[in-house]
Amino acid sequence: MLLGVAGCLEFLGPSCTNGTSELSIALVPRVDTLSVGETLIPTLSLRGSCGPIKETVAWASPDTQVVSVHPQTGLITAKTAGTAAVRATGERFGFIDEATIVVAPPE
């Protein structure tokens, strides 16, 4: 995913000479299936045209009956069958991206 970020200079540091950059977002996994009780830690990387961007990220899900999500680490724990969105929100950028987690019913 690419987003235009105006004024990214303040986020990228003094080595970046352009006032606007493309922000590349890589969230892994985008979609995954877990069984009840399984866990997963998603990874998120942000990169501008001048290099990696450091951002404090909070993780959350509105679907708390399906999964629990640790707000700092992003650790996802499957609780019950269903589908849940897991969202990454940056301290400076706001909403960044979202993963979909499918929790399979017990066999």
C-alpha positions as CSV (number, residue, x, y, z in Angstrom):
1,M,0.0,0.0,0.0
2,L,1.3,3.5,-0.8
3,L,0.1,6.7,0.6
4,G,1.2,10.2,-0.2
5,V,2.5,11.9,2.9
6,A,2.9,15.7,2.7
7,G,5.5,17.2,4.9
8,C,7.1,13.8,5.7
9,L,10.4,15.6,6.3
10,E,9.7,15.9,10.0
11,F,9.1,12.1,10.2
12,L,12.0,11.1,8.1
13,G,14.7,13.3,9.5
14,P,17.2,15.8,8.1
15,S,18.7,13.5,5.4
16,C,15.4,13.7,3.5
17,T,15.4,16.6,1.2
18,N,12.0,16.3,-0.5
19,G,9.0,17.8,1.3
20,T,6.7,15.0,0.2
21,S,7.2,11.3,0.1
22,E,5.5,8.1,-0.7
23,L,4.8,6.0,2.4
24,S,5.0,2.3,1.8
25,I,3.2,0.2,4.3
26,A,3.8,-3.5,4.7
27,L,1.5,-5.4,7.2
28,V,2.1,-9.1,7.4
29,P,-0.2,-11.0,7.5
30,R,-3.0,-9.2,5.6
31,V,-5.3,-12.2,6.1
32,D,-4.7,-15.3,8.3
33,T,-6.6,-18.2,9.8
34,L,-6.1,-19.3,13.4
35,S,-7.6,-22.0,15.5
36,V,-9.1,-21.2,18.9
37,G,-6.2,-20.7,21.3
38,E,-3.5,-20.0,18.7
39,T,-1.5,-16.8,18.7
40,L,0.1,-14.6,16.1
41,I,2.2,-11.5,16.1
42,P,1.8,-9.3,13.0
43,T,4.6,-7.2,11.7
44,L,4.3,-3.7,10.3
45,S,7.0,-1.7,8.4
46,L,6.7,1.8,7.2
47,R,9.1,3.1,4.6
48,G,9.3,6.5,2.9
49,S,11.4,7.5,-0.1
50,C,14.2,8.4,2.3
51,G,14.2,5.1,4.2
52,P,12.4,3.4,7.1
53,I,10.1,5.4,9.3
54,K,9.9,4.8,13.0
55,E,6.4,5.1,14.4
56,T,4.9,4.1,17.7
57,V,2.0,1.8,16.9
58,A,-1.1,0.8,19.0
59,W,-2.8,-2.5,18.0
60,A,-6.5,-3.1,18.6
61,S,-9.6,-5.0,17.4
62,P,-13.2,-4.0,17.7
63,D,-14.0,-7.7,17.6
64,T,-13.0,-8.5,21.1
65,Q,-15.2,-11.6,21.4
66,V,-13.3,-13.3,18.5
67,V,-9.7,-12.2,19.3
68,S,-7.8,-10.4,21.9
69,V,-4.9,-8.1,20.9
70,H,-2.1,-6.8,23.0
71,P,-2.0,-3.0,22.4
72,Q,1.8,-2.7,22.4
73,T,3.1,-6.0,20.9
74,G,0.1,-6.8,18.6
75,L,0.0,-10.3,19.9
76,I,-3.3,-11.7,18.6
77,T,-5.0,-14.6,20.5
78,A,-7.9,-16.4,18.9
79,K,-10.8,-16.8,21.3
80,T,-13.8,-18.0,19.4
81,A,-14.8,-18.8,15.9
82,G,-15.5,-15.8,13.7
83,T,-13.8,-13.0,11.7
84,A,-12.0,-10.1,13.3
85,A,-10.2,-6.9,12.1
86,V,-6.9,-6.1,13.7
87,R,-6.0,-2.4,13.3
88,A,-2.6,-0.7,13.6
89,T,-2.8,3.0,14.5
90,G,0.3,5.2,14.6
91,E,1.0,7.9,17.1
92,R,1.7,10.4,14.4
93,F,0.0,9.0,11.3
94,G,-3.3,7.8,12.9
95,F,-4.9,4.8,11.3
96,I,-2.2,2.9,9.3
97,D,-3.6,-0.5,8.2
98,E,-5.8,-3.4,9.1
99,A,-5.4,-7.2,9.0
100,T,-8.3,-9.7,8.8
101,I,-8.1,-12.7,11.1
102,V,-10.4,-15.7,10.6
103,V,-10.8,-17.9,13.7
104,A,-11.8,-21.5,12.6
105,P,-14.3,-23.3,14.7
106,P,-13.0,-26.2,16.9
107,E,-13.2,-29.5,15.1
